[in-house]
Amino acid sequence: MRLVVISGHSGSGKSTALHVLEDAGFTCVDNLPASLLPQLISHIESLAKDEKTETKFAISIDARNTWQDLERFQHLIESDKELGLKCEVIFLNARNSILIQRFSETRRKHPLSNHSRDLKEAIQKERSLLEPIADMADLVIDTSNLNLHELRDLVKTRVAGNTHSGMSILFESFGFKHGVPVDAETVYDVRCLPNPYWKPHLRSFNGLEKPVIDFLSEDDDVKEMLEDIIRFLERWIPRYDASNRSYITIAVGCTGGQHRSVFLCNQLFKHFSPIFKNVQVRHRELNITDHNRDN
């Protein structure tokens, strides 16, 4: 039996995430009152006893719940996990400016806005209400820089496609000049390494292409950095896994997110994909999510 809880800010993409899970065979319930969660879980458990195949449910819980229900949510989920329920909380987030832009473009009304509370105030109120859920989330997805198709792909590979009992690991390359991923548990800064951008014959290539791969593969500092990161992760990823973590995002950043971080993330993927069951790599600035491998 598997239960996925989708929560997050209005305008962050919760409906899109729920639709992806529905297409993947989940039975979905939108905007479930948190107070009804125990009854739903009892129903799921009764179904699981009668069915040979895995029962998969996904529910959406948002700020339209009463604040009393939201305060009880953490206790309800922790109690269910103690009873052995495979429950994952996925929280979708986005910057305030992005949320305001999305509401302005769609001309939708924020569920918490009214005659005395404008859009900006409603977004801030929602952040406060949902903070307990965000704090306990197994996976936080920042959708600020994701378009609709990228969000669908991310949910499909990381959540819907995560059928294993082990942890889902994502290596994500990014450029510091575009901002640090807020949903990463671990961030490595590799801007100290030689930058192919300053080599005129390499500038037009990225870290996925042979000229850059050859250049970085031959550099001793790059080799040493890669070895140190691998050594650290080999020691600590199993500790995360042993603590029943469902997801971990490891971000590697260079200046523009085109060369060094891309190369190193691919090398990390190649090293760890034979070791762990669900490993993916995403290159944020190249808009590529690929190499999903299930062993």
CORJO-V867269 format. One record per pair of residues at least 4 apart in sequence whose C-alpha atoms are under 6 Angstrom apart, sorted by the first residue. I is the first residue (numbers start at 1). J is the second residue. D is the distance in Angstrom with one decimal. If there is no record, write none. Layout:
BEGIN
[[I:J:D] [I:J:D]]
END
This chain:
BEGIN
[[1:54:5.4] [1:55:4.7] [2:56:4.9] [2:86:5.0] [3:57:4.9] [3:58:5.7] [3:87:4.7] [4:58:4.6] [4:87:5.8] [4:88:4.9] [5:58:5.7] [5:59:5.0] [5:60:5.9] [5:89:4.7] [5:90:6.0] [6:60:4.7] [6:90:5.0] [7:60:5.7] [7:61:5.2] [7:62:5.5] [7:91:4.9] [8:91:4.9] [8:92:4.5] [8:93:5.8] [9:93:6.0] [11:99:5.9] [12:92:5.8] [12:93:5.7] [12:94:5.9] [21:26:5.5] [21:160:5.9] [22:26:4.8] [26:56:5.0] [26:57:5.1] [27:57:4.7] [28:57:5.8] [28:58:4.7] [28:59:5.6] [29:59:4.7] [30:59:5.8] [30:60:4.8] [31:60:4.9] [31:61:4.9] [32:61:5.6] [33:65:5.7] [34:69:5.4] [35:69:5.6] [48:55:5.9] [80:85:5.6] [81:85:5.0] [89:137:4.9] [89:138:5.3] [90:137:5.8] [90:139:5.0] [90:140:6.0] [91:137:6.0] [91:140:4.8] [92:140:5.9] [92:141:4.9] [93:142:4.8] [94:142:5.3] [94:143:5.4] [94:144:4.7] [103:107:5.5] [103:108:5.5] [112:122:5.2] [113:117:5.2] [113:118:5.6] [113:119:5.9] [113:122:5.1] [117:121:5.8] [127:131:5.9] [139:247:5.9] [140:183:5.4] [141:183:5.8] [146:150:5.6] [146:151:5.8] [152:156:6.0] [154:158:5.9] [155:159:5.2] [156:160:4.8] [156:161:5.8] [157:161:4.8] [158:162:5.8] [167:241:5.9] [167:246:4.5] [167:247:5.4] [168:247:4.7] [168:278:5.0] [169:248:5.1] [169:279:4.8] [170:249:4.8] [170:279:6.0] [170:280:4.8] [170:281:5.5] [171:250:4.9] [171:251:5.8] [171:265:5.7] [171:281:4.7] [172:251:4.6] [172:281:5.8] [172:282:4.7] [172:283:5.7] [173:251:5.7] [173:252:4.9] [173:253:5.7] [173:261:5.1] [173:262:5.4] [173:283:4.8] [173:284:6.0] [174:253:4.8] [174:257:4.4] [174:284:5.4] [174:285:5.9] [175:253:5.4] [175:254:5.2] [175:255:4.9] [175:256:4.1] [175:257:3.7] [176:180:5.8] [176:255:5.2] [177:255:6.0] [184:249:4.8] [184:250:5.8] [185:249:5.6] [186:250:4.9] [187:251:4.7] [187:252:5.8] [188:252:4.7] [189:253:5.2] [190:253:6.0] [190:254:5.4] [191:254:4.8] [196:202:5.8] [197:203:4.5] [206:258:5.3] [206:259:4.9] [207:212:5.6] [207:259:4.1] [207:262:5.0] [207:263:4.7] [210:214:5.9] [213:217:5.9] [230:234:5.9] [233:237:5.4] [238:242:6.0] [240:245:5.9] [241:245:5.4] [252:261:5.3] [253:261:5.2] [254:261:5.4] [257:261:5.9] [257:285:5.7] [269:273:5.6] [273:279:5.4] [277:294:5.2] [277:295:5.0] [278:294:5.1] [279:293:5.9] [280:291:5.7] [280:292:4.6] [281:290:5.9] [282:288:5.7] [282:289:4.3] [283:287:6.0] [283:288:5.2]]
END
